[in-house]
Amino acid sequence: MMNIFNQFRIQHQGIMSTQGRIGRFTYCAWTFVILLLVSIFWIGILKCMEHGLIQREYLVNMQLTLMVITLIFVQGFQMIISIKRLHDRNLSGWYWLFNFVPFANLWLFINLTFLPGISNENKYGPQRATTNFETIMAWLSIIIYSSIILFAVIMLSKR
C-alpha cells in the first residue's frame, strides 16, 4: 500500500511525465488542447502571411521545417499521454507502438478513447482525478467532434 506522500506525488505529477495514469476524459481533453494549439499556431502563420508580416518566399522555405517540428511536438506529447492512458488500462506503455501497425492501431484507438480504466490502484499507481479544466475541455471536444461528424453526414446526404 502506498503511503500518503507517494499518492500525493503521483496525483500531482505533471502531464508531461510518463509516470502515473490518466482517465478517458483527461486523455480526450489533452488531445483536444494539443490539436487546438497547433491549429491556432498554423492559423496565426497564415494570418501573418495574409497581412504581409511574413513574406511568402520565407514561409515556403520554412514550411517543411515548421511542419516537421510541429509533427515531432504533437507526436511526442501524444505518446506521453497515450502511455499514461495505457497505464490506466493496466497495460504497458510499449503498446503505444501499435500506432504503427495497421489494424492494431484501431484496437489502440478504441482502448485509449472508449474503454474505462481500472478503478482500483494498479501497478502504475492510484487513479488520478480529472481536473475541472480537463472536464470542460473533454466535453468541449466531444461536442465539437460530434458536430463535425453530424455536419459531414448532413452534407453527404444532400448529394
Phi and psi in degrees as GROMACS dihedral restraints (atoms count N, CA, C in turn):
[ dihedral_restraints ]
;  ai    aj    ak    al  type     phi  dphi    fc
    3     4     5     6     1   -74.8    20    10
    4     5     6     7     1   144.8    20    10
    6     7     8     9     1   -80.6    20    10
    7     8     9    10     1   170.0    20    10
    9    10    11    12     1   -63.1    20    10
   10    11    12    13     1   -31.8    20    10
   12    13    14    15     1   -70.8    20    10
   13    14    15    16     1   -41.1    20    10
   15    16    17    18     1   -65.2    20    10
   16    17    18    19     1   -39.3    20    10
   18    19    20    21     1   -64.0    20    10
   19    20    21    22     1   -42.6    20    10
   21    22    23    24     1   -63.1    20    10
   22    23    24    25     1   -42.5    20    10
   24    25    26    27     1   -61.1    20    10
   25    26    27    28     1   -45.6    20    10
   27    28    29    30     1   -67.8    20    10
   28    29    30    31     1   -40.5    20    10
   30    31    32    33     1   -62.0    20    10
   31    32    33    34     1   -33.1    20    10
   33    34    35    36     1  -110.0    20    10
   34    35    36    37     1    20.4    20    10
   36    37    38    39     1   -68.2    20    10
   37    38    39    40     1   149.5    20    10
   39    40    41    42     1   -66.7    20    10
   40    41    42    43     1   158.8    20    10
   42    43    44    45     1   -68.6    20    10
   43    44    45    46     1   -18.6    20    10
   45    46    47    48     1   -86.4    20    10
   46    47    48    49     1     8.8    20    10
   48    49    50    51     1  -102.7    20    10
   49    50    51    52     1   143.2    20    10
   51    52    53    54     1   -84.3    20    10
   52    53    54    55     1    -1.7    20    10
   54    55    56    57     1   -80.4    20    10
   55    56    57    58     1   147.9    20    10
   57    58    59    60     1    87.8    20    10
   58    59    60    61     1  -164.2    20    10
   60    61    62    63     1  -144.7    20    10
   61    62    63    64     1   156.8    20    10
   63    64    65    66     1  -136.0    20    10
   64    65    66    67     1   150.8    20    10
   66    67    68    69     1   -86.3    20    10
   67    68    69    70     1  -178.0    20    10
   69    70    71    72     1   -61.4    20    10
   70    71    72    73     1   -44.2    20    10
   72    73    74    75     1   -63.7    20    10
   73    74    75    76     1   -42.6    20    10
   75    76    77    78     1   -64.1    20    10
   76    77    78    79     1   -42.4    20    10
   78    79    80    81     1   -61.1    20    10
   79    80    81    82     1   -47.4    20    10
   81    82    83    84     1   -62.5    20    10
   82    83    84    85     1   -42.8    20    10
   84    85    86    87     1   -63.3    20    10
   85    86    87    88     1   -47.9    20    10
   87    88    89    90     1   -72.2    20    10
   88    89    90    91     1   -30.5    20    10
   90    91    92    93     1   -63.6    20    10
   91    92    93    94     1   -43.0    20    10
   93    94    95    96     1   -64.8    20    10
   94    95    96    97     1   -42.8    20    10
   96    97    98    99     1   -60.7    20    10
   97    98    99   100     1   -45.5    20    10
   99   100   101   102     1   -66.3    20    10
  100   101   102   103     1   -39.9    20    10
  102   103   104   105     1   -66.3    20    10
  103   104   105   106     1   -36.5    20    10
  105   106   107   108     1   -65.4    20    10
  106   107   108   109     1   -44.6    20    10
  108   109   110   111     1   -63.4    20    10
  109   110   111   112     1   -42.3    20    10
  111   112   113   114     1   -65.6    20    10
  112   113   114   115     1   -41.2    20    10
  114   115   116   117     1   -62.5    20    10
  115   116   117   118     1   -44.3    20    10
  117   118   119   120     1   -62.4    20    10
  118   119   120   121     1   -41.6    20    10
  120   121   122   123     1   -58.5    20    10
  121   122   123   124     1   -49.5    20    10
  123   124   125   126     1   -71.4    20    10
  124   125   126   127     1   -34.6    20    10
  126   127   128   129     1   -64.6    20    10
  127   128   129   130     1   -39.6    20    10
  129   130   131   132     1   -61.3    20    10
  130   131   132   133     1   -43.1    20    10
  132   133   134   135     1   -60.8    20    10
  133   134   135   136     1   -45.8    20    10
  135   136   137   138     1   -65.2    20    10
  136   137   138   139     1   -39.7    20    10
  138   139   140   141     1   -66.5    20    10
  139   140   141   142     1   -40.1    20    10
  141   142   143   144     1   -62.0    20    10
  142   143   144   145     1   -39.6    20    10
  144   145   146   147     1   -67.7    20    10
  145   146   147   148     1   -40.4    20    10
  147   148   149   150     1   -62.7    20    10
  148   149   150   151     1   -37.4    20    10
  150   151   152   153     1   -91.6    20    10
  151   152   153   154     1     7.2    20    10
  153   154   155   156     1    79.2    20    10
  154   155   156   157     1    11.6    20    10
  156   157   158   159     1   -76.4    20    10
  157   158   159   160     1   -24.0    20    10
  159   160   161   162     1  -124.6    20    10
  160   161   162   163     1   127.2    20    10
  162   163   164   165     1   -70.0    20    10
  163   164   165   166     1   137.8    20    10
  165   166   167   168     1   -57.2    20    10
  166   167   168   169     1   -38.1    20    10
  168   169   170   171     1   -63.5    20    10
  169   170   171   172     1   -39.4    20    10
  171   172   173   174     1   -67.2    20    10
  172   173   174   175     1   -39.8    20    10
  174   175   176   177     1   -66.6    20    10
  175   176   177   178     1   -38.5    20    10
  177   178   179   180     1   -60.4    20    10
  178   179   180   181     1   -41.6    20    10
  180   181   182   183     1   -70.1    20    10
  181   182   183   184     1   -34.2    20    10
  183   184   185   186     1   -87.9    20    10
  184   185   186   187     1   -15.4    20    10
  186   187   188   189     1   -58.2    20    10
  187   188   189   190     1   -48.5    20    10
  189   190   191   192     1   -63.3    20    10
  190   191   192   193     1   -42.1    20    10
  192   193   194   195     1   -62.3    20    10
  193   194   195   196     1   -46.0    20    10
  195   196   197   198     1   -62.8    20    10
  196   197   198   199     1   -39.2    20    10
  198   199   200   201     1   -65.6    20    10
  199   200   201   202     1   -41.6    20    10
  201   202   203   204     1   -65.9    20    10
  202   203   204   205     1   -44.3    20    10
  204   205   206   207     1   -62.1    20    10
  205   206   207   208     1   -44.1    20    10
  207   208   209   210     1   -61.9    20    10
  208   209   210   211     1   -44.4    20    10
  210   211   212   213     1   -62.1    20    10
  211   212   213   214     1   -43.4    20    10
  213   214   215   216     1   -63.2    20    10
  214   215   216   217     1   -43.6    20    10
  216   217   218   219     1   -61.3    20    10
  217   218   219   220     1   -49.4    20    10
  219   220   221   222     1   -64.7    20    10
  220   221   222   223     1   -46.4    20    10
  222   223   224   225     1   -65.9    20    10
  223   224   225   226     1   -37.9    20    10
  225   226   227   228     1   -63.1    20    10
  226   227   228   229     1   -46.7    20    10
  228   229   230   231     1   -65.5    20    10
  229   230   231   232     1   -43.4    20    10
  231   232   233   234     1   -63.1    20    10
  232   233   234   235     1   -36.9    20    10
  234   235   236   237     1   -63.3    20    10
  235   236   237   238     1   -44.1    20    10
  237   238   239   240     1   -62.8    20    10
  238   239   240   241     1   -48.5    20    10
  240   241   242   243     1   -72.1    20    10
  241   242   243   244     1   -28.1    20    10
  243   244   245   246     1   -68.0    20    10
  244   245   246   247     1   -40.3    20    10
  246   247   248   249     1   -62.2    20    10
  247   248   249   250     1   -43.7    20    10
  249   250   251   252     1   -64.0    20    10
  250   251   252   253     1   -36.8    20    10
  252   253   254   255     1   -69.0    20    10
  253   254   255   256     1   -39.7    20    10
  255   256   257   258     1   -61.9    20    10
  256   257   258   259     1   -37.8    20    10
  258   259   260   261     1   -60.8    20    10
  259   260   261   262     1   -36.3    20    10
  261   262   263   264     1   -64.2    20    10
  262   263   264   265     1   -30.0    20    10
  264   265   266   267     1   -86.6    20    10
  265   266   267   268     1     4.4    20    10
  267   268   269   270     1    64.6    20    10
  268   269   270   271     1    35.9    20    10
  270   271   272   273     1  -116.7    20    10
  271   272   273   274     1   154.2    20    10
  273   274   275   276     1   -70.2    20    10
  274   275   276   277     1   150.0    20    10
  276   277   278   279     1   -64.9    20    10
  277   278   279   280     1   -18.5    20    10
  279   280   281   282     1   -63.4    20    10
  280   281   282   283     1   -21.6    20    10
  282   283   284   285     1   -62.8    20    10
  283   284   285   286     1   -17.7    20    10
  285   286   287   288     1   -59.0    20    10
  286   287   288   289     1   -27.1    20    10
  288   289   290   291     1   -64.1    20    10
  289   290   291   292     1   -14.6    20    10
  291   292   293   294     1   -64.0    20    10
  292   293   294   295     1   -13.2    20    10
  294   295   296   297     1   -55.0    20    10
  295   296   297   298     1   -29.4    20    10
  297   298   299   300     1   -96.4    20    10
  298   299   300   301     1     3.3    20    10
  300   301   302   303     1  -109.6    20    10
  301   302   303   304     1   120.6    20    10
  303   304   305   306     1   -56.0    20    10
  304   305   306   307     1   140.1    20    10
  306   307   308   309     1    71.0    20    10
  307   308   309   310     1   -33.2    20    10
  309   310   311   312     1   -70.0    20    10
  310   311   312   313     1   -29.8    20    10
  312   313   314   315     1   -67.7    20    10
  313   314   315   316     1   -27.1    20    10
  315   316   317   318     1   -67.3    20    10
  316   317   318   319     1   -43.7    20    10
  318   319   320   321     1   -58.4    20    10
  319   320   321   322     1   -43.2    20    10
  321   322   323   324     1   -63.8    20    10
  322   323   324   325     1   -44.3    20    10
  324   325   326   327     1   -58.4    20    10
  325   326   327   328     1   -46.8    20    10
  327   328   329   330     1   -62.7    20    10
  328   329   330   331     1   -43.4    20    10
  330   331   332   333     1   -62.1    20    10
  331   332   333   334     1   -44.7    20    10
  333   334   335   336     1   -72.9    20    10
  334   335   336   337     1   -36.8    20    10
  336   337   338   339     1   -93.5    20    10
  337   338   339   340     1   -39.1    20    10
  339   340   341   342     1  -111.3    20    10
  340   341   342   343     1   -31.5    20    10
  342   343   344   345     1   -82.4    20    10
  343   344   345   346     1   136.5    20    10
  345   346   347   348     1   -71.5    20    10
  346   347   348   349     1   156.5    20    10
  348   349   350   351     1   -81.7    20    10
  349   350   351   352     1   177.9    20    10
  351   352   353   354     1   -74.6    20    10
  352   353   354   355     1   126.5    20    10
  354   355   356   357     1   -74.7    20    10
  355   356   357   358     1   -26.3    20    10
  357   358   359   360     1   -90.5    20    10
  358   359   360   361     1   174.9    20    10
  360   361   362   363     1   -66.0    20    10
  361   362   363   364     1   135.7    20    10
  363   364   365   366     1  -119.8    20    10
  364   365   366   367     1  -169.7    20    10
  366   367   368   369     1   -67.7    20    10
  367   368   369   370     1   -10.2    20    10
  369   370   371   372     1  -100.4    20    10
  370   371   372   373     1     1.1    20    10
  372   373   374   375     1   120.4    20    10
  373   374   375   376     1  -175.9    20    10
  375   376   377   378     1   -76.2    20    10
  376   377   378   379     1   162.0    20    10
  378   379   380   381     1   -66.3    20    10
  379   380   381   382     1   136.6    20    10
  381   382   383   384     1   -93.3    20    10
  382   383   384   385     1   134.8    20    10
  384   385   386   387     1   -74.6    20    10
  385   386   387   388     1   142.3    20    10
  387   388   389   390     1   -80.7    20    10
  388   389   390   391     1   131.5    20    10
  390   391   392   393     1   -76.8    20    10
  391   392   393   394     1   164.7    20    10
  393   394   395   396     1   -61.2    20    10
  394   395   396   397     1   -42.0    20    10
  396   397   398   399     1   -57.9    20    10
  397   398   399   400     1   -45.3    20    10
  399   400   401   402     1   -65.5    20    10
  400   401   402   403     1   -37.8    20    10
  402   403   404   405     1   -64.0    20    10
  403   404   405   406     1   -45.6    20    10
  405   406   407   408     1   -62.7    20    10
  406   407   408   409     1   -46.8    20    10
  408   409   410   411     1   -65.0    20    10
  409   410   411   412     1   -37.2    20    10
  411   412   413   414     1   -65.0    20    10
  412   413   414   415     1   -47.1    20    10
  414   415   416   417     1   -64.4    20    10
  415   416   417   418     1   -38.5    20    10
  417   418   419   420     1   -61.4    20    10
  418   419   420   421     1   -43.6    20    10
  420   421   422   423     1   -65.9    20    10
  421   422   423   424     1   -39.8    20    10
  423   424   425   426     1   -62.6    20    10
  424   425   426   427     1   -43.6    20    10
  426   427   428   429     1   -64.6    20    10
  427   428   429   430     1   -45.3    20    10
  429   430   431   432     1   -66.2    20    10
  430   431   432   433     1   -47.2    20    10
  432   433   434   435     1   -62.1    20    10
  433   434   435   436     1   -41.5    20    10
  435   436   437   438     1   -64.0    20    10
  436   437   438   439     1   -40.2    20    10
  438   439   440   441     1   -64.2    20    10
  439   440   441   442     1   -40.9    20    10
  441   442   443   444     1   -63.5    20    10
  442   443   444   445     1   -44.1    20    10
  444   445   446   447     1   -64.6    20    10
  445   446   447   448     1   -44.2    20    10
  447   448   449   450     1   -61.5    20    10
  448   449   450   451     1   -44.5    20    10
  450   451   452   453     1   -60.7    20    10
  451   452   453   454     1   -42.9    20    10
  453   454   455   456     1   -64.1    20    10
  454   455   456   457     1   -41.6    20    10
  456   457   458   459     1   -64.4    20    10
  457   458   459   460     1   -42.9    20    10
  459   460   461   462     1   -62.9    20    10
  460   461   462   463     1   -44.8    20    10
  462   463   464   465     1   -65.0    20    10
  463   464   465   466     1   -39.6    20    10
  465   466   467   468     1   -70.3    20    10
  466   467   468   469     1   -31.4    20    10
  468   469   470   471     1   -73.9    20    10
  469   470   471   472     1   -17.8    20    10
  471   472   473   474     1   -81.5    20    10
  472   473   474   475     1    -7.7    20    10
